[in-house]
Amino acid sequence: MELPTRRARATILTLSRSAGVSASTVSRALKGDPRISKSMRSRIAELARDAGYMPNALARTLSSGRSGLLGLVLGPRSNPFYATLLEEVVAQSAERGLRFLILHAGPGPIEDRTTEALLQYQMDGCLITSADMSSRAAEICAANAVPVVMINRVPRLHASAVSCDNAEGGARMAEHLLASGHHRAAVIHTGGASSNGIDRERGFTEAFLAGGGSIAARFDGRSIYEGGHDAGRRIATMDTRPDCVFAVSDIIAMGAMDALREAGLAIPRDISVSGFDSIPEAARAAYDITSFEQPLTTMVRRGLDLLTARIGDPSLPDEAITLRGTLIARGSTRRPATS
């Protein structure tokens, strides 16, 4: 069987030959340069459509000094929150004509070689959603005028940031549980240096204690389902069990709920469980987790606003934006008593 002949890719040069004009004339015509007659612009545009011509992004990088590419740093795939965040980033970026290249996906800090890739691929900026930057990585970006914006993180050196008010979210959850008649809480934290987890735990603890409650135990959920499951199993065997659980992320809360149910406990009759992030999986009937929802769409939009503004003007100062979230009461916690 004879394979079909592959048509050569259309370029400025092949279009100029078809039109019988210079390559510079074709280039100007495709950019809408008024120095080229309207009839010639229309003719070249039609030739380009028929030939399936697409501008060469690499050539555009050489001429403009900008690649149109942005680096993206994601958290581990074990947490569905980052998949939801990625979908939102991709959707909003496409509307702006931006394209992202994933530089890092997973736990742990950003390595210096990841930062060096920003320069090697001439990326115009970087969006970070999970990891922390080393001081050297931050200095590399600053020295080369590569703007960095952090979403779902607190700001670091040489970076702007957009985040949810995590401490307020933790406090709101504590108030909800206290109003529901709970007095003894177990807290399942991330166990690491995550600023989000630390702020959520702090906000919850301060508000719960101030409202007359007590913290019966703290467990390291390791930011994964398995960590939450381990914590839930230990909570179920405590001599004096807490009457509620606050997990600093939904994926941890899901693991804890499964372990508590496996131990024969009914939720929320025997113990209430709450989380943070309000990921779609946590809202499913099997879990129905009371959670604190981050304003993800707004966070991504504001983050892209910060990034594109600094690509256009690298002299702009860093900014830190904090947004309020929403407590979503579901079936995993007892409802507050009504008067």
C-alpha positions as CSV (number, residue, x, y, z in Angstrom):
1,M,0.0,0.0,0.0
2,E,1.4,3.3,-1.0
3,L,1.5,5.9,1.7
4,P,0.1,9.4,0.9
5,T,2.7,12.0,0.2
6,R,3.1,14.4,3.2
7,R,2.6,18.0,2.2
8,A,5.5,20.3,3.1
9,R,4.7,22.7,5.9
10,A,3.7,26.2,4.9
11,T,6.1,29.0,5.8
12,I,6.5,32.7,5.1
13,L,8.9,31.7,2.3
14,T,6.5,29.2,0.6
15,L,3.7,31.8,0.8
16,S,5.9,34.5,-0.7
17,R,6.6,32.2,-3.7
18,S,2.9,31.4,-4.2
19,A,2.1,35.1,-4.0
20,G,5.0,36.3,-6.1
21,V,6.1,38.8,-3.5
22,S,8.9,39.1,-1.0
23,A,8.9,37.3,2.3
24,S,8.9,40.6,4.1
25,T,5.7,41.6,2.3
26,V,4.0,38.4,3.3
27,S,5.1,39.0,6.9
28,R,3.8,42.5,7.0
29,A,0.5,41.5,5.3
30,L,-0.2,38.8,7.8
31,K,0.3,41.4,10.6
32,G,-2.2,43.7,8.9
33,D,0.4,46.3,8.1
34,P,-1.5,49.2,6.3
35,R,1.5,49.8,4.1
36,I,0.4,46.7,2.2
37,S,-2.6,47.2,0.0
38,K,-5.9,45.8,1.3
39,S,-6.3,43.6,-1.8
40,M,-2.8,42.1,-1.3
41,R,-3.4,41.5,2.4
42,S,-6.7,39.7,1.5
43,R,-4.9,37.6,-1.1
44,I,-2.1,36.6,1.2
45,A,-4.5,35.8,4.0
46,E,-6.5,33.5,1.7
47,L,-3.3,31.7,0.6
48,A,-2.3,31.3,4.2
49,R,-5.6,29.7,5.1
50,D,-5.5,27.4,2.1
51,A,-2.0,26.3,2.9
52,G,-2.8,25.8,6.6
53,Y,-0.1,28.3,7.6
54,M,0.6,28.8,11.3
55,P,3.1,31.4,12.6
56,N,6.4,29.9,13.9
57,A,6.4,30.5,17.7
58,L,10.2,30.0,17.8
59,A,10.8,32.7,15.2
60,R,8.4,35.0,17.0
61,T,10.5,34.5,20.2
62,L,13.6,35.5,18.4
63,S,12.0,38.7,17.0
64,S,10.0,39.7,20.1
65,G,12.2,38.3,22.9
66,R,9.1,36.6,24.4
67,S,8.2,33.0,24.0
68,G,4.5,33.2,25.0
69,L,5.3,30.2,27.3
70,L,4.8,30.2,31.0
71,G,6.2,27.6,33.5
72,L,3.7,25.8,35.8
73,V,4.6,24.1,39.1
74,L,2.0,21.7,40.4
75,G,1.5,19.6,43.6
76,P,1.3,15.8,43.8
77,R,-1.3,14.0,41.7
78,S,-2.3,12.1,44.9
79,N,-4.3,15.2,45.9
80,P,-7.2,15.8,43.5
81,F,-7.1,19.5,44.4
82,Y,-4.2,20.1,42.0
83,A,-6.0,18.4,39.1
84,T,-8.9,20.8,39.7
85,L,-6.5,23.7,39.9
86,L,-4.8,22.6,36.7
87,E,-8.1,22.5,34.8
88,E,-8.8,26.0,35.9
89,V,-5.4,27.3,35.0
90,V,-5.5,25.7,31.5
91,A,-9.1,27.0,30.8
92,Q,-8.4,30.6,31.9
93,S,-5.0,30.7,30.2
94,A,-6.4,29.6,26.9
95,E,-8.9,32.5,27.0
96,R,-5.8,34.8,27.3
97,G,-3.8,33.1,24.6
98,L,-1.3,31.8,27.1
99,R,0.4,28.4,27.1
100,F,2.0,26.6,30.1
101,L,4.8,24.1,30.3
102,I,4.7,21.9,33.4
103,L,8.1,22.2,35.0
104,H,7.5,20.3,38.3
105,A,4.7,18.1,39.6
106,G,4.9,16.4,42.9
107,P,5.9,17.0,46.5
108,G,9.1,18.7,47.6
109,P,10.7,22.1,46.9
110,I,11.5,23.4,43.5
111,E,15.0,22.4,42.5
112,D,17.4,24.9,41.0
113,R,17.5,23.0,37.8
114,T,13.8,23.5,37.4
115,T,14.4,27.2,37.7
116,E,17.2,27.0,35.2
117,A,14.7,25.4,32.7
118,L,12.7,28.7,32.9
119,L,15.7,30.4,31.3
120,Q,16.7,27.7,28.9
121,Y,13.2,27.6,27.4
122,Q,13.0,31.4,27.6
123,M,9.7,31.3,29.5
124,D,8.1,34.7,30.2
125,G,7.0,33.9,33.8
126,C,6.1,31.1,36.2
127,L,3.0,30.1,38.2
128,I,3.6,28.1,41.3
129,T,0.8,26.3,43.0
130,S,2.4,24.0,45.6
131,A,6.1,24.0,46.2
132,D,8.4,26.4,47.9
133,M,11.3,28.2,46.1
134,S,14.8,28.0,47.4
135,S,16.5,31.4,47.9
136,R,18.8,30.7,45.0
137,A,15.9,29.8,42.7
138,A,14.2,33.1,43.7
139,E,17.4,35.0,43.0
140,I,17.8,33.4,39.5
141,C,14.3,34.5,38.6
142,A,14.7,38.0,39.9
143,A,18.1,38.5,38.2
144,N,16.7,37.5,34.9
145,A,13.4,39.4,35.2
146,V,11.3,36.3,35.2
147,P,8.2,37.1,37.2
148,V,6.9,34.5,39.6
149,V,3.3,34.3,41.0
150,M,2.3,31.8,43.7
151,I,-1.3,30.6,43.8
152,N,-2.5,28.8,47.0
153,R,0.7,29.8,48.7
154,V,1.9,32.7,50.8
155,P,4.5,35.0,49.1
156,R,8.2,34.3,49.2
157,L,11.2,36.3,48.1
158,H,10.8,37.9,44.6
159,A,7.3,36.6,44.1
160,S,3.7,37.8,44.2
161,A,1.0,35.6,45.6
162,V,-2.8,34.9,45.7
163,S,-4.2,32.8,48.4
164,C,-7.3,32.0,50.4
165,D,-7.4,33.3,53.9
166,N,-6.5,29.9,55.4
167,A,-6.5,31.0,59.0
168,E,-10.0,32.4,58.7
169,G,-11.1,29.2,57.0
170,G,-9.8,27.2,60.0
171,A,-11.5,29.5,62.4
172,R,-14.8,29.4,60.6
173,M,-14.7,25.6,60.7
174,A,-14.1,25.7,64.5
175,E,-17.0,28.0,65.0
176,H,-19.2,25.7,62.9
177,L,-18.3,22.6,65.0
178,L,-18.7,24.5,68.3
179,A,-22.1,25.7,67.2
180,S,-23.0,22.0,66.5
181,G,-22.2,21.1,70.1
182,H,-18.7,19.7,69.7
183,H,-16.1,20.2,72.4
184,R,-13.2,17.8,71.8
185,A,-11.5,17.9,68.5
186,A,-8.7,15.9,66.8
187,V,-6.7,17.9,64.3
188,I,-5.0,16.1,61.3
189,H,-2.3,18.4,59.9
190,T,0.1,18.1,57.0
191,G,3.2,17.5,59.2
192,G,5.4,19.6,56.9
193,A,6.3,23.2,56.4
194,S,3.2,23.9,54.3
195,S,2.2,27.5,55.0
196,N,-1.4,26.7,54.1
197,G,-1.6,23.7,56.5
198,I,0.0,25.7,59.3
199,D,-2.3,28.6,59.0
200,R,-5.4,26.4,58.8
201,E,-4.4,24.5,61.9
202,R,-3.6,27.7,63.7
203,G,-6.8,29.4,62.8
204,F,-8.9,26.3,63.9
205,T,-7.0,25.8,67.1
206,E,-7.2,29.4,68.3
207,A,-10.9,29.7,67.6
208,F,-11.8,26.2,69.0
209,L,-10.0,26.9,72.3
210,A,-11.4,30.5,72.5
211,G,-14.9,29.0,72.1
212,G,-14.4,26.7,75.1
213,G,-13.3,23.5,73.2
214,S,-10.2,21.4,73.7
215,I,-7.8,19.7,71.3
216,A,-7.8,16.1,72.2
217,A,-5.1,15.0,69.8
218,R,-3.0,16.0,66.7
219,F,-1.9,13.6,64.0
220,D,0.3,13.9,60.9
221,G,-1.8,13.3,57.8
222,R,1.2,13.8,55.5
223,S,-1.1,15.6,52.9
224,I,-2.2,12.2,51.5
225,Y,-5.2,9.9,51.8
226,E,-3.1,7.2,53.4
227,G,-2.0,9.6,56.1
228,G,-5.6,10.5,56.9
229,H,-6.5,6.9,57.0
230,D,-3.7,6.1,59.5
231,A,-4.9,9.0,61.7
232,G,-8.5,7.9,61.5
233,R,-7.6,4.4,62.6
234,R,-5.7,5.8,65.6
235,I,-8.6,8.1,66.5
236,A,-11.0,5.2,66.5
237,T,-8.9,3.3,69.1
238,M,-8.5,6.2,71.5
239,D,-9.7,5.6,75.1
240,T,-11.6,8.9,75.1
241,R,-12.4,9.7,71.5
242,P,-12.8,13.2,70.3
243,D,-16.3,14.1,69.1
244,C,-15.1,15.8,65.9
245,V,-12.1,15.8,63.5
246,F,-10.7,18.8,61.5
247,A,-8.4,17.7,58.6
248,V,-6.5,20.5,56.9
249,S,-7.3,19.1,53.4
250,D,-10.2,17.1,52.0
251,I,-8.0,14.3,50.8
252,I,-6.8,13.7,54.4
253,A,-10.4,13.9,55.6
254,M,-11.5,11.3,53.1
255,G,-8.9,8.9,54.4
256,A,-9.9,9.5,58.0
257,M,-13.6,9.0,57.3
258,D,-12.9,5.6,55.6
259,A,-10.9,4.4,58.6
260,L,-13.5,5.6,61.1
261,R,-16.2,3.8,59.2
262,E,-14.1,0.6,59.0
263,A,-13.9,0.7,62.8
264,G,-17.7,0.7,63.0
265,L,-18.2,4.3,63.8
266,A,-21.1,6.2,62.2
267,I,-20.5,9.7,60.7
268,P,-21.7,12.1,62.0
269,R,-23.7,10.3,64.7
270,D,-20.6,9.0,66.6
271,I,-18.0,11.6,65.3
272,S,-18.1,14.5,62.9
273,V,-15.4,15.0,60.2
274,S,-14.5,18.2,58.4
275,G,-12.0,19.2,55.8
276,F,-10.7,22.0,53.6
277,D,-10.6,22.8,49.9
278,S,-14.1,21.5,48.9
279,I,-12.8,19.3,46.1
280,P,-15.4,17.6,43.9
281,E,-14.6,14.2,45.2
282,A,-15.3,15.3,48.8
283,A,-18.8,16.5,47.8
284,R,-19.8,13.1,46.5
285,A,-22.5,11.2,48.4
286,A,-20.1,8.6,49.7
287,Y,-18.3,11.3,51.7
288,D,-20.4,14.5,51.7
289,I,-17.7,16.3,53.7
290,T,-18.3,19.6,55.4
291,S,-15.4,21.7,54.0
292,F,-14.1,25.2,53.5
293,E,-14.2,26.1,49.8
294,Q,-11.4,28.2,48.3
295,P,-12.4,30.7,45.6
296,L,-10.4,28.9,43.0
297,T,-11.7,30.6,39.9
298,T,-11.0,34.0,41.3
299,M,-7.6,33.0,42.7
300,V,-6.5,31.8,39.3
301,R,-7.8,34.9,37.5
302,R,-6.1,37.3,40.0
303,G,-2.9,35.2,39.7
304,L,-2.8,35.4,35.9
305,D,-3.5,39.2,36.2
306,L,-0.5,39.6,38.4
307,L,1.7,37.5,36.2
308,T,0.8,39.1,32.9
309,A,1.1,42.6,34.4
310,R,4.7,41.8,35.5
311,I,5.6,40.3,32.2
312,G,4.6,43.6,30.6
313,D,6.3,45.7,33.3
314,P,9.0,43.8,35.3
315,S,9.5,46.9,37.5
316,L,6.1,46.4,39.2
317,P,6.5,45.6,42.9
318,D,5.4,42.2,44.3
319,E,1.9,41.9,45.6
320,A,0.1,39.6,48.0
321,I,-3.6,39.1,47.7
322,T,-5.7,37.2,50.2
323,L,-9.3,36.2,49.4
324,R,-12.1,34.9,51.6
325,G,-13.5,31.5,51.1
326,T,-16.9,29.9,51.9
327,L,-17.8,27.2,54.5
328,I,-19.9,24.5,52.8
329,A,-21.9,22.5,55.5
330,R,-22.6,19.0,54.3
331,G,-23.6,15.7,55.9
332,S,-20.3,14.7,57.6
333,T,-20.9,17.0,60.6
334,R,-23.8,17.5,62.8
335,R,-25.8,20.7,62.1
336,P,-25.9,23.6,64.6
337,A,-28.9,23.5,66.9
338,T,-31.6,26.0,65.8
339,S,-33.2,28.2,68.3
